[in-house]
Amino acid sequence: MDEYKDKMEPSTEEVREEQYSLSDDRRVKVLSPGALVAKRFFRNRLAVTGMVILVIMFAFSFIGGVLSPYQQDQKFYRIDSQAKDYAGVLYNDEYRYTVGDADLFKSSVHAQALKAIIQGNDSFEYNGISYTLEKLADEVYTVSSGGNVIGIASKELVNSSTQEAMPFDFTLAAFTAQSGGEKSFSAGGKEYDLSEDGVITDASGSEVAYISKYIVKAVMSDVFFTREFKDDLIAAVESGEKSFKYTGEDGVEAEYILKYDADTKSYDVKQEIDTKVFDTYSAPSKDHWLGTDRNGMDMLTRLMYGGRISLMIGFIVVFLESFLGILMGGISGYFGGWVDGLIMRIVDVFYCIPSMPIIIILGAAMDAANMPSLRRMIYLMLILGVLGWAGVARLVRGQILSLREQEFMTATEACGIAPSRRIFRHLIPNVIPQLIVYMTMGLGETIILEATLSFLGLGVRFPFASWGNIINDVNDTFVLTNYWFIWIPAGVLLLITVLAFNIVGDGLRDAFDPKMKR
Amino acid sequence: MRKYILKRLLQSVVILFFVAFIIYALMRCLPTSYIEAMARQKSMQAGSKSYEEWMEQLTVMYNMDGSIVSGYFKWLGQMLTGNFGDSWRWTVPVLQKFNDTVWLSFAMGLISFVLEILIAVPLGIIAATKQYSKTDYTISVIALAGISLPTFFFASLLKLVFSVKLGWFDLYGLVGRSYDQLSAFGQIMDKANHLVLPIITLVVVSMGGLMRYTRTNMLEVLNADYIRTARAKGLSERKVIYHHAFRNTLIPLVTIIGGSLPGLFGGALITETLFGIPGIGFASYYSMVAGDIPFSMFYLVFISILTLLGNLIADILYAVVDPRVRIA
């Protein structure tokens, strides 16, 4: 088009006009048909606007992707503090029973023992068996029957620091030692040390259990609490604090939040840890001008790459259907007769096939077959092309039927030019104007179709971006309501691009029409 | 004329035969089908037969054994006797599901079609009479924008503005939560309320084409010799346009409008699905995605018939309203 532009340059023309004499033939401006079309097109301000928009869109999609500092499938992360259920703390203010002899110290006996403790009795009888209560310490009683200790009723508890449960002998020995103020005791043939605050350590110095009214349990079975953590935790519970900080052995400081649950009379402890998560749906910022999408990818970059795919699919499909359409329409229109009849019936069939439902069915089938994204995209283009050629074939045939009767075609026949050359060198070029208009409009239509399919999740698939599948997120009502930047930019780009294609197509139609005076 | 219609009808039947065959073959070739999904589901149940056994039994049960060609003729034979089978996805006879859904779609389609004509035709005529003016450009751009607007995007925008921000309408569905408590009139109003956004979507998306068509035809008529004559006679511009020009524009308009009438029964696949309106488009979308062959076949053939019928009506109307056209 540049060569035509030069001719239209007014300043140079004026200069030339002055030089030629009035009778000079060169004074009359001769423009080729192509130049006339270009001239008419560039006079149409709307069409030029459309053209400019298209150029911008192409630059945005094809150059923008290169300039963008990010990749289309580059994921971004952010540090997020998440509160996880970490531990539960139970303060025990009722008597609990440690069972030594399960046959004798049944739950019915527990109630009798409790009654005796409250009444201050030393012994009680139940079902003809007599039991003796012995006070070890404040709120710690042993229950014996027939001289043997069969159980312990206490408010303080011996809690295992490891995963294993403590044997009864151990518990009894621990309580006995504590009440006697002893610093060590032996149980099960092993020596243990008992500190003042109730921590029991074995010979190697590692903690095995502790005596306390607080029961600290981890939510996750693989979490093991250190003594210090438990002390801090219990201190926080006793002082009624809502949260406390603790630096673990790995040196990471985390915040713990306490919440009292009145129903179970226990405290839920939540750990606030900083976790690295995908930076999903982050609002537009300096780093990400249009925010990030569901997968934590840069929206603007996705839009650029999406534009590439959308435009490329549009072009490939339109070229495919034009190729098929020109071939079939050309043959049909030129030869006529039964060839024409046959091809036109095929065209009728393809015209009649409801393309949208068929594509939806095939899309669902490709879904079921778990097809890789790239192959799926290629098939999609083939399907769209094969379903769309009928219109082009009709157009080409109609044009050829009228052109065939004109003198220049009789001339080509008289010159003995081969049929294929006659069709493709002399007929088709005359159909080109209508075809270009049809293709330009078809591009817009194809882009919308592809976007609609991708929107329904039946077209282009992740990891590829297309404008349609970017808007697909809006199916989630939460995104629709809260994250405009996810779907509105893609929709606007789609609208503008298709609009530009239609405007340019319209402008070309007017420009090609010799009846148009403007 | 009768001969022409008869010939066209016969041609349509042949086309339909092949279209239905292509659709049938496609549906049969689907790599995974509803039957497989069902067999898998059934074989999962405790104490059930194996997947292969279920597969075998269900294949026979649903007439899916045998080749595609023989299966097609079997289907065709049953269809001709009016037996369309039972829908797999909706577990009711196909015709019943069709009857349940098609009237809603038709009502929605008809209302939006009437609105579309009422808006598009006057605007197209105004644009043509004021060619190259600002009004013309504005209307042309609006028409093109309507054509270029992706249905799903426009529907989402409407939902955001009217359902989320303003809260005037529900996001999905045909009836509201308190539908059952409403009076008969209230129920109708409730449904009407839920149809507002889908109808707006349909009108805006489809009016562009008609607007441009009206404008182009009106321009053609305005350039005709008899309009020049009318002007030369000294008739007022009003009379020239609305009496002489408009009547002639009606010819192509009536043709295209008549041709689109059958399409109203076809439902709006995308719009209905997006707004959750249980019309024929909605039902067919979920049937197709689920691989429900009887209903999808029925729907696709139905749509094909509507297309053929629309073309036929358009061609006949063309001859009827325009005495210059003679059909052989």
Interface residues (C-beta under 8 A of the other chain):
Chain A: L46 R345 D348 V349 Y351 C352 I353 P354 M356 P357 I358 I360 I361 L362 A364 A365 A368 A369 G444 I448 A451 T452 F455 L456 G468 I471 V474 T477 L480 T481 W484 W487 I488 G491 L494 L495 V498 L499 F501 N502 I503 D506 R518
Chain B: Q11 V14 I15 L16 F18 V19 I22 I23 L26 M27 L30 P31 T32 Y132 Y137 S140 V141 L144 A145 I147 S148 L149 P150 T151 F152 F153 S156 L157 K159 L160 V164 L171 L269 I270 T273 S284 Y285 M288 V289 G291 S296 Y299 L300 I303 S304 T307 L308
